[in-house]
Amino acid sequence: MARIPDDLFYTEEHEYLKATDEEGVYQVGVTDYAQGELGDIVFLELPAAGDSFSHMETFGTIEAVKAVSDLYAPVSGEVVAVNDALEDDPSLVNSDPYGAGWMVRMRVSDPSELDALMSPDAYRELVGED
Amino acid sequence: MAVDEALARHRLEGEATLRIYRWVRPSLSFGRNQAVEGRYDPHALRSLGVEVVRRPTGGREVLHDRELTYAVVLPAGSPGSPRGIYRAVNGALLDALRALGVRGEIAAPAHRTPPPDAGACFGDPAAGEVVVQGRKLVGSAQLRMGRTLLQHGSLLLDRPSVDLGAVVSVGAAGSPRSGPLASGTTLRELGAGPVSFVEIASTVEAAVAATFGGRWRVAEALTPEEAATADELEPRYLDPLRTWRR
């Protein structure tokens, strides 16, 4: 059963946002459900710190055994940090999606967009684990 | 590649698309994220008359020559469905092969997942791929763009007309047996035939339509919108800097 922590925001694209110690900055990655469905992650194409994205713009790609999927910015904002460890070990997304497998940290430019994200309960319903 | 991506970008709600094509010249396609720097010499490939392109989809290199290439565009649904679609498309291809007198099967899960840098696509069958007597006959790869999934792949009809063995540099990126067709098999080797490309194509079309049902369009001609997008995307696929970026 996929882990769906209670302290995160979720998207229909199976990504999550996790608050960091810095106000307005959120960690972004794919959910435990997504990594399980995708299978072994073999490559990630991520943006550079300083890049900005609008809501639902493609910010990178994730490759799992021949299948490449686009990654979408769950909110508008600027990338303030990128998880370089994934370049050497993309399997961190599989082993620890909410921790060491985070992808980028984004400074949210329009906090009202957070209201449109899914709650843990809504996400559980989406993936059929309510 | 530009046409396949254009078909995916213009999928209509409730519709799926199948395109079947072949190649004018032998062409080597690299996986979207595959590292090929130092593995192939672009000049040597050119002197052999081999075109090179980087796919929008994942996986490893494929030498396209005497093959039937298919592209299907379907609704993606969730991250779960790409694997389901992979299985379903390969199941349809198995049905088509059976109609052509070839009994294939789906490859069992491998012990480890090859990274995109691990050498040729036809070298090692991955889980869920179409194999005959343990040798890969069809290689496929996917791209998920939002709610749309593109899967394209190669059904090998015969051995390629060129031998890339002399131009592949074998080093960290692959083992000596991982040439672009290493350990794969072809319809000709399996004794299917004589059968024309058109017959194989219509058998694949029928099998895909029977597997998925619903509204299918066989993309024999592009819509004006698809053609415009393909034209727009083409320079990106022709750009050597993009092709050789890793």
Interface residues (C-beta under 8 A of the other chain):
Chain A: E13 H14 V30 Y33 A34 E37 L38 G39 D40 V42 F43 E45 T61 E63 A64 V65 K66 A67 V68 S69 D70 Y72 V127
Chain B: G31 R32 N33 P56 T57 G58 G59 S78 P79 G80 P82 R83 Y86 T113 P114 P115 P116 A126 A127 S140 A141 Q142 L143 R144 M145 G146
